[in-house]
Amino acid sequence: MVRHYFVYILASKPNGTLYIGVTNNLGRRTIEHKYGLIDGFTKTYSVHRLVYYEIFTDIKLAIYREKQLKWWKRDWKIDLINNKNPEWKDLYKAIF
């Protein structure tokens, strides 16, 4: 069985506060962020909009990519989102 891992970016609004994470269940994790089920950064700063994600089959590669994105300059992250999701739509709706 092939497992999937996701590196994702959440935003508070277009060009707003960003959060980058990694998970093996994007649907569950997005719900946890969206409805504030877990205390932390995303709940405190209302970062609930899923604006970008990548899929991996190797957890080590997913973690490496997450760390890579976290070190990127903000402008690079904004460009990455704009290239794939120029309207900053909440991709949560596309998952369900």
Legacy VTK file of the C-alpha trace (Angstrom):
# vtk DataFile Version 3.0
C-alpha trace
ASCII
DATASET POLYDATA
POINTS 96 float
0.000 0.000 0.000
1.345 3.400 -0.993
1.114 6.044 1.719
0.758 9.709 0.894
2.173 12.671 2.770
1.311 16.293 2.234
3.208 19.527 2.661
0.686 22.314 2.891
0.407 26.065 3.286
-2.424 27.781 5.106
-3.129 31.519 4.955
-5.248 33.886 7.019
-6.279 35.741 3.833
-4.706 36.506 0.442
-1.136 37.667 1.126
-1.796 37.279 4.851
-0.152 35.276 7.610
1.193 31.911 6.404
1.640 28.544 8.081
3.508 25.564 6.607
3.013 22.006 7.818
3.300 18.331 6.894
0.749 15.553 7.468
-0.299 12.119 6.308
-3.993 13.098 6.270
-4.610 16.474 4.650
-8.381 16.371 5.101
-8.227 15.687 8.838
-5.421 18.164 9.420
-7.194 20.908 7.472
-10.350 20.410 9.549
-8.297 20.621 12.750
-6.853 23.964 11.630
-10.073 25.321 10.103
-12.188 24.725 13.195
-9.522 25.518 15.789
-9.525 22.004 17.234
-5.858 22.292 18.207
-4.408 25.194 20.161
-1.462 26.897 18.544
-0.325 29.335 15.898
-3.119 28.763 13.374
-5.839 29.110 16.004
-4.263 32.215 17.560
-3.783 33.999 14.210
-6.873 32.653 12.374
-4.821 30.921 9.699
-7.460 28.559 8.280
-7.408 28.797 4.477
-5.664 25.914 2.654
-4.000 27.677 -0.277
-1.323 25.211 -1.415
-0.231 21.610 -1.036
2.158 19.057 -2.500
1.877 15.248 -2.352
4.752 12.875 -1.524
5.075 9.107 -1.093
8.221 9.388 1.040
7.889 11.008 4.479
11.564 11.986 4.490
11.104 13.951 1.275
7.955 15.577 2.629
9.719 16.678 5.816
12.683 17.941 3.798
10.342 19.977 1.576
8.496 21.393 4.599
11.776 22.569 6.118
12.890 23.960 2.771
9.706 26.015 2.394
9.921 27.290 5.963
13.373 28.700 5.211
12.255 30.394 1.993
11.763 34.140 1.900
8.152 35.243 2.242
8.107 36.613 -1.321
9.087 33.183 -2.677
6.259 31.539 -0.750
3.776 34.109 -2.063
5.009 33.475 -5.630
4.635 29.706 -5.148
1.021 30.149 -4.065
0.262 32.702 -6.792
1.578 30.343 -9.482
-0.678 27.445 -8.417
-3.603 29.262 -6.822
-3.659 32.900 -8.044
-7.075 33.594 -6.510
-5.983 32.163 -3.134
-9.078 29.959 -3.109
-9.571 27.727 -0.097
-8.570 24.324 -1.504
-10.265 22.600 1.417
-13.453 22.589 -0.632
-11.693 20.725 -3.464
-10.583 17.964 -1.071
-14.136 17.168 0.078
LINES 1 97
96 0 1 2 3 4 5 6 7 8 9 10 11 12 13 14 15 16 17 18 19 20 21 22 23 24 25 26 27 28 29 30 31 32 33 34 35 36 37 38 39 40 41 42 43 44 45 46 47 48 49 50 51 52 53 54 55 56 57 58 59 60 61 62 63 64 65 66 67 68 69 70 71 72 73 74 75 76 77 78 79 80 81 82 83 84 85 86 87 88 89 90 91 92 93 94 95
